[in-house]
Amino acid sequence: MMKVWGIKNCQSVKKALEVLERKNIAYVFIDYKKNPPSAAQIGQWVQQVGIDIVLNVKGKTYRDLQLKDKNLSLDAKIAMMCEYPTLIKRPILEKDEEVYFGFDEQKYEEIL
């Protein structure tokens, strides 16, 4: 079963879910404010796509924590994402063995 990780009130997440529903694709939604991913899960995503894809450097949380000015190790970045899940780019779509970050309608059409 396909998994979608995100936050219900995020516009990108809403758009992604609309596409899935329009195509009648079954999925499980995981609100990572309520059920944050583990360090192991985040680490797996980072291994698959890289920290630059997983870490949301354009978001409010990143700016508020002033992470741009800090020289954090990879482990420290993963720990920060565990503590502050909104640092993770969203939505996250897990399909089969692949994982996709962010919403791009054209990309969703291709992978679905």
C-alpha positions in Angstrom: 0.0 0.0 0.0 1.2 3.5 -0.9 2.1 5.8 2.0 1.9 9.5 2.1 3.7 11.4 4.9 3.0 15.0 5.6 0.9 17.5 7.5 -2.9 17.7 6.8 -3.0 21.5 6.5 0.0 21.8 4.1 -1.1 23.0 0.6 1.3 20.7 -1.2 0.1 17.7 0.8 -3.5 18.6 0.0 -2.7 18.8 -3.7 -0.9 15.4 -3.6 -3.9 13.8 -1.8 -6.3 15.3 -4.3 -4.4 13.6 -7.2 -4.4 10.3 -5.4 -8.1 10.5 -4.7 -9.0 11.7 -8.2 -7.2 8.6 -9.5 -8.8 6.3 -6.9 -5.5 5.2 -5.6 -5.5 3.7 -2.1 -3.0 5.1 0.3 -2.2 5.4 4.0 -1.7 9.0 5.3 0.7 9.5 8.1 0.6 12.9 9.8 4.2 13.4 10.9 3.3 16.0 13.4 1.3 13.3 15.3 3.5 10.3 14.3 7.0 11.6 13.5 9.3 9.3 11.5 12.1 7.7 13.4 15.7 8.5 13.0 16.1 5.2 11.2 13.3 6.1 8.8 14.7 9.5 8.1 18.2 8.0 7.6 16.8 5.5 5.1 15.2 8.4 3.1 18.5 10.3 3.2 20.3 7.2 1.9 17.8 6.9 -0.9 17.6 10.5 -2.1 20.2 12.6 -0.2 19.9 15.1 2.6 19.4 18.0 0.2 16.1 16.5 -0.9 14.9 15.4 2.6 15.7 18.6 4.5 13.4 21.5 3.8 15.7 24.5 3.8 13.0 26.8 2.4 10.5 26.3 5.3 9.7 28.5 8.2 11.0 26.0 10.8 14.4 26.0 9.1 14.5 29.8 9.2 13.2 30.0 12.8 15.8 27.6 14.1 18.5 29.6 12.1 19.9 26.3 10.8 21.5 28.1 7.8 24.1 29.6 10.2 24.9 26.3 11.9 27.4 23.8 10.6 25.5 20.6 11.5 26.7 17.1 10.7 24.4 14.7 8.9 23.5 12.9 12.1 22.7 16.3 13.7 20.4 17.2 10.8 18.6 13.9 11.1 18.2 14.4 14.9 16.8 17.9 14.2 14.3 16.4 11.8 13.2 13.9 14.4 12.7 16.7 16.9 11.1 19.1 14.4 9.4 17.0 11.7 8.4 20.2 9.8 12.0 20.3 8.7 11.2 17.4 6.4 10.2 18.3 2.9 6.6 17.3 2.2 4.7 15.5 1.0 6.6 12.2 1.0 5.2 9.6 -1.2 6.4 6.0 -0.7 5.5 3.7 -3.6 6.9 0.2 -3.8 10.6 0.7 -3.0 10.8 4.3 -4.2 10.3 7.5 -2.3 9.4 11.0 -3.7 9.6 14.3 -1.9 7.6 17.4 -2.6 4.7 17.8 -4.9 5.0 18.1 -8.7 1.7 17.2 -10.5 3.5 16.2 -13.6 5.8 13.9 -11.7 2.9 12.4 -9.8 1.2 11.7 -13.2 4.3 9.8 -14.3 4.8 7.7 -11.2 1.2 6.9 -10.6 
